[in-house]
Amino acid sequence: MKDWESLSSHWKEVPVSPLSQHRPDAWAKSNVNRYLGWMGVLGGMVFIAALLAYFVLTPHPNPVTAVNDASTLYSQAQALRLGKPLRYGQAGALLLQQASKAGDLEAMTDLALCQIREDGLPWDIVAAMGTMRRAAEAGHWRAQMIYGEYQYYGIAMDVNSVAGLHWLEKAAESGKSQALFTLGSVLVRSEEKDSAARGIKLLQQVAAAGFLSARAELGYWYIRGENLPKDEEGGLKMIRECALAGDAYAQLKLCEYLGSLAVKNPEELHSSERYEWAFKAAQQDLGAAIWELAYMDNPAHAHSPAEAQSERRMWMRRAGRLGFTPCMVEIGLDHLRGPGVIPNAEEAVRWLRLASDFGDLQGQTYLALLLISGEGVPQDLEEARKLCQAVMSREHAGGYAAMGKVLAAESKGNPTILAEAVQHYRRAVELDERDPDGCLYLARCLRYGHGVSKNVTAAVENYIKAANGFSQLGNHAEASYELGQMYEFGESMPRDIAKAYASYQQASWSDHAPACFRLWQLDMEENHREELGFIATEESSKYLRQSAALGYIPAQTRLGKAHLEDRLTFAQDPQEALHWLRRAAEKKDPEAMHYIGLCYGHGLGVKKNLETAATWTKAAAELGWAEAQCQLGNCYMKGAGTPKNLTEGMRWFKKAADQGSVEGNYSLGMYLVKGSDSPTDMKYGLQHLLTAAQADHPAAIALLIECYSGQHGYVPDETQRLNWVARAAALQSKPVSSDSP
């Protein structure tokens, strides 16, 4: 059957004329024509009726209805909020997304907050700021207030006080107390008297309406005596009353006031009360309180620094996720230096890049330094240069110091470019004479004469400036350490162990692991004890423990050995020894691997297992550790933990001997001289024995005496025998058996 369109077109092809009506065939055709024509008309009428019914009877959303539906979704999401502070959860966040897409501005604002707080949604502060700005541009007062505050203070974006104030003014037009308070608390800090006076009026207006945060803010200004008559007692009373009433802002202000008392009088720390008020405010999602806690120690963990640090780190991450870029920088650097965190340079770069993208100058500077060194990210001097230029445009010392590093990396020893780098370091020091980064880099150039004439006196001056400053990268501690080395080894200056020790101590206060280790070494070295005025004690051992805890591999290995040897003020504890040795071995330290092999070989702190011992020994030997190479040679010679293989055993002895190992020379010489199951070579055997004996190896001397006595196939040599007998007596050594090791 044809459809209506084709049937209609076919019908048009039939001619209709008055004459056709008087003929039967024409009549038949005309009746068909009439029938089909009426059917077409009827069908068209039915179609039109159906369309009318559809448009009249079927409900269709209009803008007003759509808003109502979005509001319903938002209300449903609100009903799902649970907990303290209230959280939407996944179900609520899903409804917020739907309401936001439907155009509900309240939902858009809360959706952005969910993205910031990880409330039912993955953390995405960049997307959150985009959502918040769209809601602000659409005229929502709360979005305008939040976005304006973030922009004014440079949270999760570059600082722009003018644009931020614009949004706060727009929000205040709503007449909402929260918006008026936020604008007032910004204006009252203005250096312009008229703006500050207007801020006070706004605060008084909303305080009179019962807004507690505004009343607490007024109390703060009464305490300071700025913009309002000074009344410390009355102001404190206002803040405390509001804090007790549960106002988060007042609780934070009370915490800050108690902190100011501690600054004036260190004996009045009020640490427990301060922490309590900050914690209460943070429980209400007050970002500034969360930031405050990131830099405070919980008094409850006073005797557990590790727990205090862990809790502080937790608050730091929360503050960073809220958009506080200094905390983002701290988190990034934390992943670089620890302690208490497994180093993760890639994660450090991620946080620093985020802070950098938000315009944080420190974030941009430190990211540039990582791009220069290639730590955690492929080296990219061009990107580093762009970051440095952005920071330098703000006349920030760190930008000049980092640009100097870029130039030094590009110079490849070119004195002209190095001189330009020095100029940038000097500019950094001019902008901030206690900038540890600029001072340290300049000190190194002056110390070694890179790009500038060598000047040890000026180098020391800049080292001292850097050491007395503070760098989040730890360059102040590095400056103290390098200065200590100059004093200790008398580098172009009189040697001064006491000053070296003091410099190392200063570095240790900032957890500089190599400095801690060097302090312990100086404590142990008898020739320095008189100069330092003390002898090694249990107190001295804290430096070795501190260095090991900071992840310094030599300290971890030495601490493990100390617990095996039952000396140097450390009690014998094989399990504790294995703990530290394993930590060092995880970082491929061959000496630690060697000692783990010894532990398995002798059953110290672990069940004896010669195969496992040989595995660890071989791993250390392959990394070039001479003692392990000797031990592995013994394993092959005796078949201890590995199939017996004399050729392989001799090969490992030779590897150790080639490195100058006394034990390697002795073992190789002994087997070449005495033979046993191995081939003899009297000439080379004697050479290796002589090398070991000249290093006062007792067994080598004893075997030489046997050789010069005519044993082992050698021609007697009484003169040589007597010389070595005298050497043995001088060493107060008894004749040592020359049996196989």
TATA-V939916 format. One record per residue. N is the residue number from 1. RES is the residue in three letters. PHI is phi in whole degrees, 0 to 359 (NA if undefined). Layout:
BEGIN
n=N res=RES phi=PHI
n=N res=RES phi=PHI
END
This chain:
BEGIN
n=1 res=MET phi=NA
n=2 res=LYS phi=282
n=3 res=ASP phi=284
n=4 res=TRP phi=298
n=5 res=GLU phi=293
n=6 res=SER phi=290
n=7 res=LEU phi=295
n=8 res=SER phi=297
n=9 res=SER phi=292
n=10 res=HIS phi=295
n=11 res=TRP phi=299
n=12 res=LYS phi=294
n=13 res=GLU phi=280
n=14 res=VAL phi=277
n=15 res=PRO phi=288
n=16 res=VAL phi=242
n=17 res=SER phi=217
n=18 res=PRO phi=301
n=19 res=LEU phi=291
n=20 res=SER phi=292
n=21 res=GLN phi=288
n=22 res=HIS phi=264
n=23 res=ARG phi=242
n=24 res=PRO phi=303
n=25 res=ASP phi=293
n=26 res=ALA phi=291
n=27 res=TRP phi=298
n=28 res=ALA phi=300
n=29 res=LYS phi=292
n=30 res=SER phi=293
n=31 res=ASN phi=294
n=32 res=VAL phi=297
n=33 res=ASN phi=299
n=34 res=ARG phi=298
n=35 res=TYR phi=299
n=36 res=LEU phi=293
n=37 res=GLY phi=297
n=38 res=TRP phi=297
n=39 res=MET phi=298
n=40 res=GLY phi=296
n=41 res=VAL phi=297
n=42 res=LEU phi=298
n=43 res=GLY phi=299
n=44 res=GLY phi=296
n=45 res=MET phi=296
n=46 res=VAL phi=298
n=47 res=PHE phi=298
n=48 res=ILE phi=295
n=49 res=ALA phi=298
n=50 res=ALA phi=297
n=51 res=LEU phi=297
n=52 res=LEU phi=298
n=53 res=ALA phi=299
n=54 res=TYR phi=298
n=55 res=PHE phi=286
n=56 res=VAL phi=276
n=57 res=LEU phi=270
n=58 res=THR phi=278
n=59 res=PRO phi=286
n=60 res=HIS phi=238
n=61 res=PRO phi=292
n=62 res=ASN phi=248
n=63 res=PRO phi=308
n=64 res=VAL phi=294
n=65 res=THR phi=298
n=66 res=ALA phi=299
n=67 res=VAL phi=297
n=68 res=ASN phi=299
n=69 res=ASP phi=295
n=70 res=ALA phi=298
n=71 res=SER phi=296
n=72 res=THR phi=297
n=73 res=LEU phi=299
n=74 res=TYR phi=295
n=75 res=SER phi=297
n=76 res=GLN phi=296
n=77 res=ALA phi=296
n=78 res=GLN phi=301
n=79 res=ALA phi=293
n=80 res=LEU phi=270
n=81 res=ARG phi=292
n=82 res=LEU phi=224
n=83 res=GLY phi=86
n=84 res=LYS phi=219
n=85 res=PRO phi=291
n=86 res=LEU phi=297
n=87 res=ARG phi=227
n=88 res=TYR phi=282
n=89 res=GLY phi=75
n=90 res=GLN phi=296
n=91 res=ALA phi=296
n=92 res=GLY phi=295
n=93 res=ALA phi=296
n=94 res=LEU phi=296
n=95 res=LEU phi=295
n=96 res=LEU phi=298
n=97 res=GLN phi=299
n=98 res=GLN phi=294
n=99 res=ALA phi=294
n=100 res=SER phi=295
n=101 res=LYS phi=297
n=102 res=ALA phi=279
n=103 res=GLY phi=102
n=104 res=ASP phi=283
n=105 res=LEU phi=288
n=106 res=GLU phi=299
n=107 res=ALA phi=296
n=108 res=MET phi=299
n=109 res=THR phi=296
n=110 res=ASP phi=292
n=111 res=LEU phi=298
n=112 res=ALA phi=299
n=113 res=LEU phi=295
n=114 res=CYS phi=296
n=115 res=GLN phi=292
n=116 res=ILE phi=285
n=117 res=ARG phi=269
n=118 res=GLU phi=56
n=119 res=ASP phi=266
n=120 res=GLY phi=78
n=121 res=LEU phi=222
n=122 res=PRO phi=297
n=123 res=TRP phi=293
n=124 res=ASP phi=205
n=125 res=ILE phi=288
n=126 res=VAL phi=294
n=127 res=ALA phi=296
n=128 res=ALA phi=299
n=129 res=MET phi=295
n=130 res=GLY phi=295
n=131 res=THR phi=296
n=132 res=MET phi=297
n=133 res=ARG phi=294
n=134 res=ARG phi=297
n=135 res=ALA phi=293
n=136 res=ALA phi=295
n=137 res=GLU phi=295
n=138 res=ALA phi=280
n=139 res=GLY phi=101
n=140 res=HIS phi=279
n=141 res=TRP phi=297
n=142 res=ARG phi=290
n=143 res=ALA phi=296
n=144 res=GLN phi=298
n=145 res=MET phi=294
n=146 res=ILE phi=294
n=147 res=TYR phi=296
n=148 res=GLY phi=297
n=149 res=GLU phi=295
n=150 res=TYR phi=299
n=151 res=GLN phi=288
n=152 res=TYR phi=296
n=153 res=TYR phi=265
n=154 res=GLY phi=72
n=155 res=ILE phi=263
n=156 res=ALA phi=63
n=157 res=MET phi=192
n=158 res=ASP phi=292
n=159 res=VAL phi=296
n=160 res=ASN phi=211
n=161 res=SER phi=295
n=162 res=VAL phi=293
n=163 res=ALA phi=295
n=164 res=GLY phi=298
n=165 res=LEU phi=295
n=166 res=HIS phi=302
n=167 res=TRP phi=292
n=168 res=LEU phi=295
n=169 res=GLU phi=297
n=170 res=LYS phi=298
n=171 res=ALA phi=295
n=172 res=ALA phi=295
n=173 res=GLU phi=299
n=174 res=SER phi=289
n=175 res=GLY phi=80
n=176 res=LYS phi=290
n=177 res=SER phi=301
n=178 res=GLN phi=299
n=179 res=ALA phi=291
n=180 res=LEU phi=295
n=181 res=PHE phi=297
n=182 res=THR phi=299
n=183 res=LEU phi=296
n=184 res=GLY phi=298
n=185 res=SER phi=291
n=186 res=VAL phi=279
n=187 res=LEU phi=296
n=188 res=VAL phi=295
n=189 res=ARG phi=268
n=190 res=SER phi=288
n=191 res=GLU phi=283
n=192 res=GLU phi=278
n=193 res=LYS phi=300
n=194 res=ASP phi=296
n=195 res=SER phi=294
n=196 res=ALA phi=296
n=197 res=ALA phi=296
n=198 res=ARG phi=296
n=199 res=GLY phi=299
n=200 res=ILE phi=298
n=201 res=LYS phi=298
n=202 res=LEU phi=296
n=203 res=LEU phi=295
n=204 res=GLN phi=296
n=205 res=GLN phi=299
n=206 res=VAL phi=282
n=207 res=ALA phi=294
n=208 res=ALA phi=296
n=209 res=ALA phi=275
n=210 res=GLY phi=95
n=211 res=PHE phi=278
n=212 res=LEU phi=295
n=213 res=SER phi=300
n=214 res=ALA phi=293
n=215 res=ARG phi=296
n=216 res=ALA phi=295
n=217 res=GLU phi=296
n=218 res=LEU phi=297
n=219 res=GLY phi=301
n=220 res=TYR phi=301
n=221 res=TRP phi=284
n=222 res=TYR phi=294
n=223 res=ILE phi=296
n=224 res=ARG phi=286
n=225 res=GLY phi=71
n=226 res=GLU phi=243
n=227 res=ASN phi=70
n=228 res=LEU phi=217
n=229 res=PRO phi=300
n=230 res=LYS phi=291
n=231 res=ASP phi=206
n=232 res=GLU phi=298
n=233 res=GLU phi=295
n=234 res=GLY phi=294
n=235 res=GLY phi=296
n=236 res=LEU phi=296
n=237 res=LYS phi=298
n=238 res=MET phi=299
n=239 res=ILE phi=295
n=240 res=ARG phi=296
n=241 res=GLU phi=299
n=242 res=CYS phi=292
n=243 res=ALA phi=295
n=244 res=LEU phi=295
n=245 res=ALA phi=281
n=246 res=GLY phi=98
n=247 res=ASP phi=283
n=248 res=ALA phi=296
n=249 res=TYR phi=296
n=250 res=ALA phi=295
n=251 res=GLN phi=298
n=252 res=LEU phi=294
n=253 res=LYS phi=297
n=254 res=LEU phi=294
n=255 res=CYS phi=301
n=256 res=GLU phi=295
n=257 res=TYR phi=296
n=258 res=LEU phi=297
n=259 res=GLY phi=294
n=260 res=SER phi=293
n=261 res=LEU phi=295
n=262 res=ALA phi=294
n=263 res=VAL phi=293
n=264 res=LYS phi=291
n=265 res=ASN phi=221
n=266 res=PRO phi=304
n=267 res=GLU phi=289
n=268 res=GLU phi=260
n=269 res=LEU phi=286
n=270 res=HIS phi=52
n=271 res=SER phi=298
n=272 res=SER phi=294
n=273 res=GLU phi=292
n=274 res=ARG phi=302
n=275 res=TYR phi=297
n=276 res=GLU phi=299
n=277 res=TRP phi=291
n=278 res=ALA phi=296
n=279 res=PHE phi=295
n=280 res=LYS phi=298
n=281 res=ALA phi=293
n=282 res=ALA phi=294
n=283 res=GLN phi=295
n=284 res=GLN phi=261
n=285 res=ASP phi=68
n=286 res=LEU phi=284
n=287 res=GLY phi=302
n=288 res=ALA phi=297
n=289 res=ALA phi=289
n=290 res=ILE phi=298
n=291 res=TRP phi=298
n=292 res=GLU phi=301
n=293 res=LEU phi=294
n=294 res=ALA phi=296
n=295 res=TYR phi=244
n=296 res=MET phi=240
n=297 res=ASP phi=264
n=298 res=ASN phi=289
n=299 res=PRO phi=302
n=300 res=ALA phi=295
n=301 res=HIS phi=253
n=302 res=ALA phi=301
n=303 res=HIS phi=259
n=304 res=SER phi=222
n=305 res=PRO phi=305
n=306 res=ALA phi=295
n=307 res=GLU phi=292
n=308 res=ALA phi=298
n=309 res=GLN phi=293
n=310 res=SER phi=297
n=311 res=GLU phi=291
n=312 res=ARG phi=298
n=313 res=ARG phi=295
n=314 res=MET phi=297
n=315 res=TRP phi=294
n=316 res=MET phi=299
n=317 res=ARG phi=294
n=318 res=ARG phi=297
n=319 res=ALA phi=294
n=320 res=GLY phi=298
n=321 res=ARG phi=287
n=322 res=LEU phi=281
n=323 res=GLY phi=110
n=324 res=PHE phi=285
n=325 res=THR phi=296
n=326 res=PRO phi=301
n=327 res=CYS phi=289
n=328 res=MET phi=300
n=329 res=VAL phi=296
n=330 res=GLU phi=301
n=331 res=ILE phi=298
n=332 res=GLY phi=300
n=333 res=LEU phi=291
n=334 res=ASP phi=301
n=335 res=HIS phi=290
n=336 res=LEU phi=275
n=337 res=ARG phi=247
n=338 res=GLY phi=67
n=339 res=PRO phi=280
n=340 res=GLY phi=82
n=341 res=VAL phi=231
n=342 res=ILE phi=293
n=343 res=PRO phi=306
n=344 res=ASN phi=212
n=345 res=ALA phi=296
n=346 res=GLU phi=295
n=347 res=GLU phi=293
n=348 res=ALA phi=300
n=349 res=VAL phi=297
n=350 res=ARG phi=300
n=351 res=TRP phi=290
n=352 res=LEU phi=294
n=353 res=ARG phi=294
n=354 res=LEU phi=296
n=355 res=ALA phi=298
n=356 res=SER phi=297
n=357 res=ASP phi=297
n=358 res=PHE phi=272
n=359 res=GLY phi=89
n=360 res=ASP phi=287
n=361 res=LEU phi=295
n=362 res=GLN phi=294
n=363 res=GLY phi=300
n=364 res=GLN phi=295
n=365 res=THR phi=295
n=366 res=TYR phi=290
n=367 res=LEU phi=296
n=368 res=ALA phi=300
n=369 res=LEU phi=295
n=370 res=LEU phi=290
n=371 res=LEU phi=294
n=372 res=ILE phi=288
n=373 res=SER phi=279
n=374 res=GLY phi=77
n=375 res=GLU phi=272
n=376 res=GLY phi=80
n=377 res=VAL phi=200
n=378 res=PRO phi=302
n=379 res=GLN phi=301
n=380 res=ASP phi=214
n=381 res=LEU phi=292
n=382 res=GLU phi=292
n=383 res=GLU phi=294
n=384 res=ALA phi=300
n=385 res=ARG phi=299
n=386 res=LYS phi=297
n=387 res=LEU phi=296
n=388 res=CYS phi=299
n=389 res=GLN phi=296
n=390 res=ALA phi=296
n=391 res=VAL phi=288
n=392 res=MET phi=297
n=393 res=SER phi=296
n=394 res=ARG phi=262
n=395 res=GLU phi=54
n=396 res=HIS phi=259
n=397 res=ALA phi=303
n=398 res=GLY phi=301
n=399 res=GLY phi=296
n=400 res=TYR phi=292
n=401 res=ALA phi=297
n=402 res=ALA phi=292
n=403 res=MET phi=297
n=404 res=GLY phi=300
n=405 res=LYS phi=294
n=406 res=VAL phi=300
n=407 res=LEU phi=296
n=408 res=ALA phi=297
n=409 res=ALA phi=292
n=410 res=GLU phi=278
n=411 res=SER phi=291
n=412 res=LYS phi=52
n=413 res=GLY phi=86
n=414 res=ASN phi=294
n=415 res=PRO phi=298
n=416 res=THR phi=294
n=417 res=ILE phi=290
n=418 res=LEU phi=297
n=419 res=ALA phi=296
n=420 res=GLU phi=294
n=421 res=ALA phi=298
n=422 res=VAL phi=299
n=423 res=GLN phi=299
n=424 res=HIS phi=291
n=425 res=TYR phi=298
n=426 res=ARG phi=297
n=427 res=ARG phi=296
n=428 res=ALA phi=299
n=429 res=VAL phi=291
n=430 res=GLU phi=297
n=431 res=LEU phi=289
n=432 res=ASP phi=208
n=433 res=GLU phi=293
n=434 res=ARG phi=248
n=435 res=ASP phi=291
n=436 res=PRO phi=298
n=437 res=ASP phi=293
n=438 res=GLY phi=298
n=439 res=CYS phi=296
n=440 res=LEU phi=294
n=441 res=TYR phi=296
n=442 res=LEU phi=292
n=443 res=ALA phi=300
n=444 res=ARG phi=296
n=445 res=CYS phi=298
n=446 res=LEU phi=291
n=447 res=ARG phi=291
n=448 res=TYR phi=256
n=449 res=GLY phi=74
n=450 res=HIS phi=267
n=451 res=GLY phi=76
n=452 res=VAL phi=199
n=453 res=SER phi=297
n=454 res=LYS phi=298
n=455 res=ASN phi=211
n=456 res=VAL phi=296
n=457 res=THR phi=299
n=458 res=ALA phi=294
n=459 res=ALA phi=298
n=460 res=VAL phi=298
n=461 res=GLU phi=301
n=462 res=ASN phi=286
n=463 res=TYR phi=299
n=464 res=ILE phi=295
n=465 res=LYS phi=300
n=466 res=ALA phi=296
n=467 res=ALA phi=295
n=468 res=ASN phi=272
n=469 res=GLY phi=265
n=470 res=PHE phi=215
n=471 res=SER phi=234
n=472 res=GLN phi=295
n=473 res=LEU phi=278
n=474 res=GLY phi=84
n=475 res=ASN phi=292
n=476 res=HIS phi=294
n=477 res=ALA phi=289
n=478 res=GLU phi=297
n=479 res=ALA phi=296
n=480 res=SER phi=298
n=481 res=TYR phi=295
n=482 res=GLU phi=294
n=483 res=LEU phi=295
n=484 res=GLY phi=300
n=485 res=GLN phi=297
n=486 res=MET phi=297
n=487 res=TYR phi=292
n=488 res=GLU phi=294
n=489 res=PHE phi=261
n=490 res=GLY phi=60
n=491 res=GLU phi=282
n=492 res=SER phi=57
n=493 res=MET phi=199
n=494 res=PRO phi=299
n=495 res=ARG phi=290
n=496 res=ASP phi=214
n=497 res=ILE phi=295
n=498 res=ALA phi=297
n=499 res=LYS phi=293
n=500 res=ALA phi=299
n=501 res=TYR phi=298
n=502 res=ALA phi=296
n=503 res=SER phi=293
n=504 res=TYR phi=297
n=505 res=GLN phi=298
n=506 res=GLN phi=299
n=507 res=ALA phi=292
n=508 res=SER phi=294
n=509 res=TRP phi=295
n=510 res=SER phi=256
n=511 res=ASP phi=60
n=512 res=HIS phi=275
n=513 res=ALA phi=299
n=514 res=PRO phi=299
n=515 res=ALA phi=294
n=516 res=CYS phi=300
n=517 res=PHE phi=296
n=518 res=ARG phi=292
n=519 res=LEU phi=300
n=520 res=TRP phi=296
n=521 res=GLN phi=298
n=522 res=LEU phi=296
n=523 res=ASP phi=299
n=524 res=MET phi=278
n=525 res=GLU phi=279
n=526 res=GLU phi=301
n=527 res=ASN phi=290
n=528 res=HIS phi=256
n=529 res=ARG phi=296
n=530 res=GLU phi=294
n=531 res=GLU phi=295
n=532 res=LEU phi=273
n=533 res=GLY phi=81
n=534 res=PHE phi=201
n=535 res=ILE phi=242
n=536 res=ALA phi=296
n=537 res=THR phi=224
n=538 res=GLU phi=301
n=539 res=GLU phi=299
n=540 res=SER phi=294
n=541 res=SER phi=293
n=542 res=LYS phi=299
n=543 res=TYR phi=292
n=544 res=LEU phi=294
n=545 res=ARG phi=297
n=546 res=GLN phi=298
n=547 res=SER phi=296
n=548 res=ALA phi=295
n=549 res=ALA phi=296
n=550 res=LEU phi=279
n=551 res=GLY phi=92
n=552 res=TYR phi=283
n=553 res=ILE phi=299
n=554 res=PRO phi=303
n=555 res=ALA phi=290
n=556 res=GLN phi=297
n=557 res=THR phi=294
n=558 res=ARG phi=293
n=559 res=LEU phi=293
n=560 res=GLY phi=299
n=561 res=LYS phi=297
n=562 res=ALA phi=298
n=563 res=HIS phi=287
n=564 res=LEU phi=279
n=565 res=GLU phi=272
n=566 res=ASP phi=57
n=567 res=ARG phi=206
n=568 res=LEU phi=58
n=569 res=THR phi=69
n=570 res=PHE phi=247
n=571 res=ALA phi=289
n=572 res=GLN phi=294
n=573 res=ASP phi=205
n=574 res=PRO phi=303
n=575 res=GLN phi=291
n=576 res=GLU phi=296
n=577 res=ALA phi=299
n=578 res=LEU phi=297
n=579 res=HIS phi=303
n=580 res=TRP phi=285
n=581 res=LEU phi=295
n=582 res=ARG phi=295
n=583 res=ARG phi=299
n=584 res=ALA phi=287
n=585 res=ALA phi=294
n=586 res=GLU phi=300
n=587 res=LYS phi=261
n=588 res=LYS phi=66
n=589 res=ASP phi=277
n=590 res=PRO phi=293
n=591 res=GLU phi=295
n=592 res=ALA phi=297
n=593 res=MET phi=300
n=594 res=HIS phi=300
n=595 res=TYR phi=288
n=596 res=ILE phi=296
n=597 res=GLY phi=301
n=598 res=LEU phi=297
n=599 res=CYS phi=298
n=600 res=TYR phi=291
n=601 res=GLY phi=291
n=602 res=HIS phi=251
n=603 res=GLY phi=70
n=604 res=LEU phi=264
n=605 res=GLY phi=75
n=606 res=VAL phi=202
n=607 res=LYS phi=294
n=608 res=LYS phi=299
n=609 res=ASN phi=205
n=610 res=LEU phi=293
n=611 res=GLU phi=294
n=612 res=THR phi=295
n=613 res=ALA phi=300
n=614 res=ALA phi=295
n=615 res=THR phi=297
n=616 res=TRP phi=295
n=617 res=THR phi=296
n=618 res=LYS phi=295
n=619 res=ALA phi=300
n=620 res=ALA phi=290
n=621 res=ALA phi=296
n=622 res=GLU phi=293
n=623 res=LEU phi=273
n=624 res=GLY phi=94
n=625 res=TRP phi=283
n=626 res=ALA phi=298
n=627 res=GLU phi=300
n=628 res=ALA phi=292
n=629 res=GLN phi=296
n=630 res=CYS phi=297
n=631 res=GLN phi=296
n=632 res=LEU phi=294
n=633 res=GLY phi=302
n=634 res=ASN phi=299
n=635 res=CYS phi=300
n=636 res=TYR phi=291
n=637 res=MET phi=293
n=638 res=LYS phi=256
n=639 res=GLY phi=70
n=640 res=ALA phi=265
n=641 res=GLY phi=82
n=642 res=THR phi=205
n=643 res=PRO phi=303
n=644 res=LYS phi=295
n=645 res=ASN phi=205
n=646 res=LEU phi=296
n=647 res=THR phi=297
n=648 res=GLU phi=294
n=649 res=GLY phi=298
n=650 res=MET phi=295
n=651 res=ARG phi=296
n=652 res=TRP phi=287
n=653 res=PHE phi=299
n=654 res=LYS phi=294
n=655 res=LYS phi=301
n=656 res=ALA phi=293
n=657 res=ALA phi=297
n=658 res=ASP phi=296
n=659 res=GLN phi=273
n=660 res=GLY phi=91
n=661 res=SER phi=293
n=662 res=VAL phi=296
n=663 res=GLU phi=295
n=664 res=GLY phi=296
n=665 res=ASN phi=296
n=666 res=TYR phi=296
n=667 res=SER phi=298
n=668 res=LEU phi=297
n=669 res=GLY phi=296
n=670 res=MET phi=299
n=671 res=TYR phi=290
n=672 res=LEU phi=290
n=673 res=VAL phi=278
n=674 res=LYS phi=272
n=675 res=GLY phi=76
n=676 res=SER phi=59
n=677 res=ASP phi=272
n=678 res=SER phi=263
n=679 res=PRO phi=293
n=680 res=THR phi=263
n=681 res=ASP phi=208
n=682 res=MET phi=299
n=683 res=LYS phi=294
n=684 res=TYR phi=288
n=685 res=GLY phi=298
n=686 res=LEU phi=294
n=687 res=GLN phi=299
n=688 res=HIS phi=291
n=689 res=LEU phi=296
n=690 res=LEU phi=299
n=691 res=THR phi=299
n=692 res=ALA phi=290
n=693 res=ALA phi=294
n=694 res=GLN phi=295
n=695 res=ALA phi=265
n=696 res=ASP phi=65
n=697 res=HIS phi=282
n=698 res=PRO phi=303
n=699 res=ALA phi=293
n=700 res=ALA phi=294
n=701 res=ILE phi=297
n=702 res=ALA phi=298
n=703 res=LEU phi=290
n=704 res=LEU phi=298
n=705 res=ILE phi=301
n=706 res=GLU phi=297
n=707 res=CYS phi=298
n=708 res=TYR phi=285
n=709 res=SER phi=272
n=710 res=GLY phi=99
n=711 res=GLN phi=276
n=712 res=HIS phi=61
n=713 res=GLY phi=87
n=714 res=TYR phi=266
n=715 res=VAL phi=285
n=716 res=PRO phi=300
n=717 res=ASP phi=216
n=718 res=GLU phi=297
n=719 res=THR phi=299
n=720 res=GLN phi=295
n=721 res=ARG phi=300
n=722 res=LEU phi=294
n=723 res=ASN phi=301
n=724 res=TRP phi=283
n=725 res=VAL phi=295
n=726 res=ALA phi=296
n=727 res=ARG phi=297
n=728 res=ALA phi=294
n=729 res=ALA phi=294
n=730 res=ALA phi=297
n=731 res=LEU phi=276
n=732 res=GLN phi=54
n=733 res=SER phi=254
n=734 res=LYS phi=280
n=735 res=PRO phi=304
n=736 res=VAL phi=258
n=737 res=SER phi=300
n=738 res=SER phi=262
n=739 res=ASP phi=297
n=740 res=SER phi=302
n=741 res=PRO phi=292
END
